[in-house]
């Protein structure tokens, strides 16, 4: 079973240059028909002394406000020594319909490469339609060696 048919992948936020301002405008994810969502935060360079963290906000309507509507326990501190790494927050069976990931940055610069959402546990038929943020996807089963 291939994973691509079972999840909906959405690019919630594109790259944000080095800075110390919070990133609160990521796309909100509508969880209607899904059991869970895994948010993948990709970081670039993080300057020594940076105070950076990630979390997920939730709301019954389509515009959760980061910090104000954060879900209990979803915050993770991003260490200043974790350049070019990933952080993941997986929310299973959220109590509210809309989820919005966000990044808090302070003190020193931190680069965000992207935030990706992977929704899973779809209650409908497979395959799941791809998000408009995904340009192309291919599925292969036991492909032979040869020119790609």
Helices and strands as residue ranges (DSSP letters): G 3-6, E 7-13, E 16-19, E 29-30, E 36-46, E 51-59, E 76-78, E 86-92, E 98-106, E 110-120
